[in-house]
């Protein structure tokens, strides 16, 4: 088949006509156009779309080839364009979320499986030692004890509720490993969140803090473009994230308990907690759910803190956060974050 006259195009996301054409093309392949794509690349022959794909953060997404052009080299050209676009952004360690049936196809481009959930979703990376290197680094903090507990937190920002949950875990454990969600989709940047946690638990000597990096999957970055039933998205995200945690972090650190905060409001977190209770006991990990701390008959939450920041009630925040977090909010370093919060509303 003739394919010498390929044209590569970076798609203008404001070009509604072309975006609709791409959406229709993907729909024929049982995919959707990921709404978070930072760049979309198409391969054309004249005005005919032969293949399309996009990038977001360190991931490649919404990759599809016209069935008539499979086996012609089109996919090789598309992957080359996408990976080069990532390299130009400084991203060499790349990830793909896909259906397990596509694992073999992506393996030809150097991607290997980190974890998969049944026949629904798989996470791949192009660094053959990526997850192994992360585990090796994490395992340096392995410590002996009878009860080795863990928590995974975002802390956007760090509140008295977070502090209470960590203190509770520290009281009931010999060692606690706290993983901080690292994807920078939160209003408080990852390094800021990490430092606020570190200062807020400085009195707890049996707690080790780990940067989650690329292997704690935020629900803000989990793609759903290939999942047929959108109602499955939250559950599949939870299952994949917990599988990565259970297969790698649990044995690396000897974890046998995971502490979680009770979730009466957010359906996403509630589903996540339910999935944890289903999966982790199978890996020898007991899930301990702790009731949330209240202040004036209201649960302390990071979203409440952000709402108070948004409406300019900084003084009221003092009763919801540790002094270390409050001091930060009063500092010059917090000004850009506060301004950003005042302009938008994001729960997590």
Secondary structure, DSSP 8 states (H G I E B T S, - for coil): ---TT-EEEE--TT-HHHHHHHHHHHHHTT----TT-SEEEEEEETTEEEEEEEEETTEEEEEEE-GGGTTTTHHHHHHHHHHHHHHHTT--S-EEEE-GGGHHHHHTTT-EEEEEETTTEEEEES-TTHHHHHHHHHHTT----S-EEEEEE--SS--HHHHHHHHHHHHT-SEEEEEE---S-SSS-HHHHHHHHHHHTTT-TTEEEEE-GGGS--TTT---TT-S-GGGHHHHHHHHHHHHIIIIIHHHHT--EEEEE--SS-HHHHHHHHHHHHHGGGGT-EEEEE---EETTEE--HHHHHHHHHTT-HHHHTTTS-HHHHHHHTSGGGHHHHHHHHH-----
